[in-house]
């Protein structure tokens, strides 16, 4: 599957999961979206490193490689 699609869907899934867990725990204020965004960002930083590396490699390859100074 395309790395951009995998990474994007993984991030959306983590956000939805964080949103659901925080809602079920009782966080039902206007801060729910912001806290869910921060929590999912931290979790994705740890869990999605392989997908992020694949995405970065794909972008670099599409741009024609790394340019050296």
C-alpha positions as CSV (number, residue, x, y, z in Angstrom):
1,X,0.0,0.0,0.0
2,X,1.1,3.6,-0.6
3,X,3.1,4.9,2.3
4,X,1.3,8.3,2.3
5,X,-2.0,6.5,2.6
6,X,-0.8,4.1,5.3
7,X,0.6,7.0,7.4
8,X,-2.4,9.2,7.0
9,X,-4.9,6.5,7.9
10,X,-2.8,5.5,10.9
11,X,-2.7,9.0,12.2
12,X,-6.5,9.4,11.7
13,X,-7.1,6.1,13.4
14,X,-4.9,7.0,16.4
15,X,-6.7,10.4,16.7
16,X,-10.1,8.7,16.6
17,X,-9.0,6.1,19.2
18,X,-7.6,8.9,21.5
19,X,-10.8,10.9,21.0
20,X,-13.0,7.9,21.9
21,X,-10.9,6.9,25.0
22,X,-10.8,10.5,26.3
23,X,-14.6,10.8,25.8
24,X,-15.3,7.5,27.6
25,X,-13.0,8.5,30.5
26,X,-15.1,11.6,31.0
27,X,-13.3,14.5,29.2
28,X,-16.3,16.1,27.6
29,X,-15.3,19.8,27.5
30,X,-14.2,22.0,24.7
31,X,-10.6,20.8,25.2
32,X,-11.4,17.3,24.1
33,X,-10.2,17.8,20.5
34,X,-7.0,19.6,21.5
35,X,-6.1,17.0,24.1
36,X,-6.9,14.1,21.7
37,X,-4.8,15.8,19.1
38,X,-1.8,16.1,21.5
39,X,-2.2,12.6,22.8
40,X,-2.4,11.0,19.3
41,X,0.6,13.1,18.2
42,X,2.7,11.7,21.0
43,X,1.6,8.2,20.5
44,X,2.1,8.4,16.7
45,X,5.6,9.7,17.2
46,X,6.5,6.5,19.1
47,X,4.4,4.0,17.2
48,X,4.5,5.2,13.6
49,X,8.3,5.6,13.2
50,X,8.5,2.9,10.5
51,X,5.6,4.4,8.5
52,X,7.1,7.9,8.8
53,X,10.5,6.6,7.6
54,X,8.8,4.9,4.6
55,X,6.9,8.1,3.8
56,X,10.1,10.1,4.0
57,X,11.9,7.6,1.7
58,X,9.0,7.8,-0.8
59,X,9.1,11.6,-0.9
60,X,12.8,11.7,-1.2
61,X,12.8,9.1,-4.0
62,X,10.0,11.1,-5.9
63,X,11.9,14.3,-5.6
64,X,15.0,12.8,-7.2
65,X,17.2,12.0,-4.3
66,X,19.0,14.1,-1.8
67,X,20.9,17.1,-3.1
68,X,24.3,17.7,-1.5
69,X,25.8,21.2,-1.0
